[in-house]
Amino acid sequence: MRARFHKSVAQAGTTVAREPQLPDRIEKHRERSAESMLSCESKFTRRLTGGDGSVKTGQIWGGSMISWRHLHAIEEATMTSDTASNRSHPARRFGYLVAVMVNVILWFLVNARPGWRTLPFLTEGFTDVLWLVNLSLATSAAVNVVYLGYDRAWLKSVCQIGVSAIGLAAAIRMLQVFPFDFSSSAFPWTAVTRLLLILAIFGSVVAVLVELVKLAGHSGGDAVSGQLPSSGV
């Protein structure tokens, strides 16, 4: 009887020795839980993003939030966009500088040498619109000088509205006065010139409306516009 008891105790001890200890079980449970969480996160990531890494908001189910990894990806994309914008800034400044030079040269050609009187098809009535032409050239040059130091989208919209409004006034006054004489030419330059002035008026009105819409859409003036430098009439 005693021999059987000792044998049972020995078998029980062997069985207990073969069983993993409690800490080992806990550690294995933790590992399995971690693997399960990683698997779920991987599936969630594949659902949220496409092959190009863009977030598919249509796949976000109720109460789900974008993980910090996706936020980090969005932040990197924003930084990349800002870097590209900063790299294009010298090119924009060069464009503004060219616009300033063009307007100054045009002002010199009209008012100094050779002067507008050297053009045979212009009459003395041009003096009635000369101040508007000069104002348009000077305003365009001035706003491009401003853009050299600060070219936020909201400011450019405001300036473009002013430039377009002055150009509109110049075109309307030019059409009213019509300081042109094409009597020496057989080609119907009079009709063509009137048509061009009407198109200029229409274009100026559209430009003002477009810039007003843009100005209304700007939020705080933080976006940088990619418009081309403005030039005078």
C-alpha positions in Angstrom: 0.0 0.0 0.0 2.8 2.3 1.0 4.6 1.4 -2.3 1.6 2.4 -4.3 1.4 5.8 -2.5 5.0 6.6 -3.2 4.5 5.6 -6.9 1.5 7.9 -7.2 3.4 10.8 -5.6 6.3 10.3 -8.0 4.0 10.2 -11.0 2.3 13.4 -9.9 5.6 15.1 -9.4 6.7 14.1 -12.9 3.4 15.4 -14.4 3.8 18.7 -12.5 7.4 19.1 -13.6 6.3 18.7 -17.2 3.6 21.3 -17.0 4.8 24.9 -17.8 5.1 27.3 -14.9 2.4 30.0 -14.4 4.8 32.9 -15.4 5.5 31.2 -18.7 1.8 30.8 -19.4 1.3 34.5 -18.7 4.2 35.5 -20.9 2.9 33.3 -23.8 -0.5 34.9 -23.3 0.9 38.3 -23.6 2.8 37.4 -26.8 -0.3 36.0 -28.4 -2.3 39.1 -27.4 0.4 41.4 -28.9 0.5 39.4 -32.1 -3.3 39.6 -32.3 -3.2 43.4 -31.8 -0.6 43.8 -34.5 -2.6 41.7 -36.9 -5.7 43.8 -36.3 -3.8 47.0 -36.7 -2.4 45.7 -40.0 -5.8 44.8 -41.3 -7.2 48.2 -40.1 -4.4 50.0 -41.9 -5.0 48.1 -45.2 -8.7 49.1 -45.0 -7.9 52.8 -44.3 -5.2 53.2 -46.9 -4.8 52.3 -50.5 -1.7 51.1 -52.3 -0.5 54.7 -52.6 -0.9 55.4 -48.9 -3.9 57.7 -49.3 -6.6 57.6 -46.6 -9.9 56.0 -47.7 -12.4 57.9 -45.5 -15.2 55.8 -47.0 -13.7 52.7 -45.2 -13.7 54.3 -41.8 -16.5 52.8 -39.8 -18.4 54.5 -37.0 -16.3 55.6 -34.1 -13.0 54.6 -35.8 -10.1 57.0 -35.7 -7.0 57.4 -37.9 -4.0 56.1 -36.1 -1.0 58.2 -35.3 0.8 56.6 -38.1 -1.6 57.9 -40.7 -1.5 61.4 -39.1 2.3 61.2 -39.4 2.0 60.3 -43.0 -0.3 63.3 -43.6 2.1 65.5 -41.8 5.0 64.3 -44.0 2.9 65.0 -47.1 2.1 68.5 -45.9 5.8 69.2 -45.2 6.7 67.9 -48.7 4.1 70.3 -50.2 5.5 73.2 -48.1 9.0 72.3 -49.2 8.0 72.3 -52.9 6.3 75.7 -52.4 9.4 77.1 -50.8 11.5 75.8 -53.7 9.2 77.5 -56.2 9.4 80.9 -54.3 12.6 82.0 -56.1 10.9 81.3 -59.5 7.9 83.4 -58.5 10.1 86.2 -57.3 11.9 86.2 -60.7 8.5 86.4 -62.4 7.5 89.3 -60.3 10.8 91.1 -61.1 10.3 90.6 -64.8 6.7 92.0 -64.6 8.0 95.1 -62.8 10.7 95.6 -65.5 8.2 95.1 -68.4 5.8 97.7 -66.9 8.6 100.2 -66.4 9.8 99.7 -69.9 6.3 100.2 -71.3 5.9 103.3 -69.3 9.2 104.7 -70.6 8.3 103.8 -74.3 4.9 105.5 -74.0 5.9 108.7 -72.1 9.6 109.2 -73.0 11.2 107.7 -76.0 10.0 107.2 -78.6 6.7 108.3 -77.0 3.2 107.6 -78.1 3.1 110.5 -80.7 5.5 108.5 -82.9 2.7 106.1 -83.6 0.9 107.4 -86.7 -2.5 105.8 -85.9 -2.8 107.6 -82.5 -4.6 111.0 -82.4 -4.3 113.8 -79.9 -7.4 112.3 -78.1 -5.0 109.8 -76.6 -4.1 112.4 -74.0 -7.5 111.9 -72.5 -6.7 108.3 -71.7 -3.0 108.5 -71.2 -3.3 109.1 -67.4 -5.4 105.8 -67.1 -2.8 103.9 -69.1 0.0 105.3 -66.9 -2.0 104.5 -63.8 -2.5 100.9 -65.0 1.2 100.4 -65.7 2.3 102.0 -62.4 -0.2 100.0 -60.4 0.8 96.7 -62.0 4.5 97.5 -61.3 3.7 98.4 -57.7 1.8 95.3 -56.9 4.5 93.1 -58.3 7.0 94.9 -56.1 4.8 94.1 -53.2 4.7 90.4 -54.3 8.5 90.3 -54.1 8.2 90.5 -50.3 4.8 89.1 -49.6 2.6 87.1 -52.1 -0.1 85.5 -50.0 -3.2 84.5 -52.0 -5.6 86.8 -50.3 -3.3 89.8 -50.9 -2.8 88.9 -54.6 -6.6 88.6 -55.0 -7.1 92.1 -53.6 -4.3 93.5 -55.8 -5.6 91.8 -58.9 -9.0 93.3 -58.3 -7.5 96.7 -58.2 -5.4 96.2 -61.3 -8.3 94.7 -63.2 -10.6 97.5 -62.2 -8.1 100.1 -63.4 -7.7 98.2 -66.7 -11.4 98.1 -67.0 -11.7 101.8 -66.6 -8.9 102.4 -69.2 -10.6 100.1 -71.7 -14.0 101.7 -71.3 -12.5 105.2 -71.6 -10.4 104.1 -74.6 -13.6 102.8 -76.3 -15.4 106.1 -75.6 -12.7 108.4 -76.8 -11.3 106.0 -79.5 -8.1 107.9 -80.2 -7.3 105.9 -83.3 -7.2 106.9 -87.0 -6.9 104.0 -89.5 -8.1 105.9 -92.5 -4.9 105.4 -94.4 -5.3 101.6 -94.3 -7.6 99.5 -96.4 -7.8 96.8 -93.6 -10.8 97.4 -91.2 -8.6 98.1 -88.2 -11.3 100.3 -86.7 -13.7 97.4 -86.3 -10.9 95.1 -85.1 -9.7 97.6 -82.5 -13.2 98.2 -81.2 -13.8 94.4 -80.9 -10.5 94.1 -79.0 -11.5 96.8 -76.6 -14.9 95.2 -76.0 -13.1 91.9 -75.3 -10.7 93.6 -72.9 -13.7 95.1 -71.0 -15.4 91.7 -70.8 -12.1 90.1 -69.7 -11.6 92.7 -67.0 -15.1 92.2 -65.6 -14.6 88.4 -65.5 -11.2 88.8 -63.8 -12.7 91.0 -61.1 -15.5 88.5 -60.5 -13.0 85.6 -60.4 -10.8 87.3 -57.9 -13.8 88.2 -55.7 -14.7 84.5 -55.6 -11.2 83.6 -54.7 -11.0 86.2 -52.0 -14.2 84.9 -50.5 -12.7 81.4 -50.5 -9.4 82.3 -48.7 -9.4 81.4 -45.1 -7.0 83.6 -43.1 -4.8 84.2 -46.1 -2.5 81.2 -45.3 -2.4 79.8 -48.8 0.1 80.9 -51.3 -1.3 81.6 -54.8 0.3 80.3 -57.9 -1.0 83.1 -60.2 1.2 84.6 -62.8 2.5 88.1 -62.2 0.1 90.8 -63.4 1.0 93.1 -66.2 -0.5 96.5 -67.1 -2.9 97.3 -69.9 
